[in-house]
Amino acid sequence: MSELVSTFKSLKVEPGKLAISWLGGAGFIFKTSTGKVVYIDPYLSDALDHYYSWKRLPGSPILILPEEVEADLVLITHAHEDHLDPEALPQMVEASNAIFCGPPSCVAAMRGWNFPEDRLVEIEKGEQKNIAGMSLRAVLAHHVSNAGAQTPDAVGFVLDLDGITVYHTGDTLYHEHLQDARDFRPDVLLVCINGGYGNMGPQEAAQLVAEIDPAVVMPMHWGLVAENTSDPLDFVKSLVETGCQARSVVMAPGDLYLAGYNRIY
């Protein structure tokens, strides 16, 4: 059993706290105080290498084998291989009893991989659903390729995890309506910063964080492959320049962070 799986399996999360670990790329694991485990965009293979010859950087190894995954809910933001992992997800559905949820294009792909129908849930931008005892909402993600093509039905997610609100932007360029997520008062914001392939760069990501004003922000989608990354310290510097008071937490893959709801609105 991998060290990270063992840690999450034995971890007891206190009420008012949420355990968060970064898998690299846009992938995260959460564990709530009631023991619920959620994955978002788990990239647990070398599919990017196999499809595009993009190799993992040494600092972003595969931390969990797909067949080790134990989860209640797996969320997918859009149908790109480092989010909708064609090599890992079919093993994950065999290993766990998780519900798999994403926009229609993602669910269609998983259906084509013979996922059980009763473990698939479609969600589209603007929809709110309660799944596996957790509330989640799909929100805007303006994910446009370098060639200008819109990625079909890409979304971000806002989750209520035992009273702690997490906003995962998914892959997205800056868009003025992204700041609408401020209405949900996110405690934790997970924001893409890689700046290529339809994503915000560090400066745009910092601008969005200042507009949303979370308690904690974690930059993501950097350090996975050399062809699609940026320096998280550029993001931290840009965030300071905005005057935003959000605490920036730059994680290494496998790091564990305990978030809490201790803000006064």
LINVEN-V107980 format. One record per run of one state. SS is the DSSP state (H for helix, E for strand, C for the rest). FROM is the first residue (numbers start at 1). TO is the last residue. If there is no record, write none. Layout:
BEGIN
ss & from & to
SS & FROM & TO
SS & FROM & TO
END
This chain:
BEGIN
ss & from & to
C & 1 & 2
H & 3 & 10
C & 11 & 16
E & 17 & 24
C & 25 & 26
E & 27 & 31
C & 32 & 36
E & 37 & 40
C & 41 & 46
H & 47 & 52
C & 53 & 55
E & 56 & 56
C & 57 & 65
H & 66 & 68
C & 69 & 72
E & 73 & 76
C & 77 & 88
H & 89 & 95
C & 96 & 98
E & 99 & 102
C & 103 & 103
H & 104 & 112
C & 113 & 116
H & 117 & 119
E & 120 & 122
C & 123 & 127
E & 128 & 131
C & 132 & 133
E & 134 & 140
C & 141 & 143
E & 144 & 144
C & 145 & 149
E & 150 & 150
C & 151 & 154
E & 155 & 161
C & 162 & 163
E & 164 & 168
C & 169 & 175
H & 176 & 184
C & 185 & 187
E & 188 & 192
C & 193 & 201
H & 202 & 212
C & 213 & 215
E & 216 & 220
C & 221 & 224
E & 225 & 225
C & 226 & 231
H & 232 & 242
C & 243 & 246
E & 247 & 248
C & 249 & 255
E & 256 & 260
C & 261 & 265
END
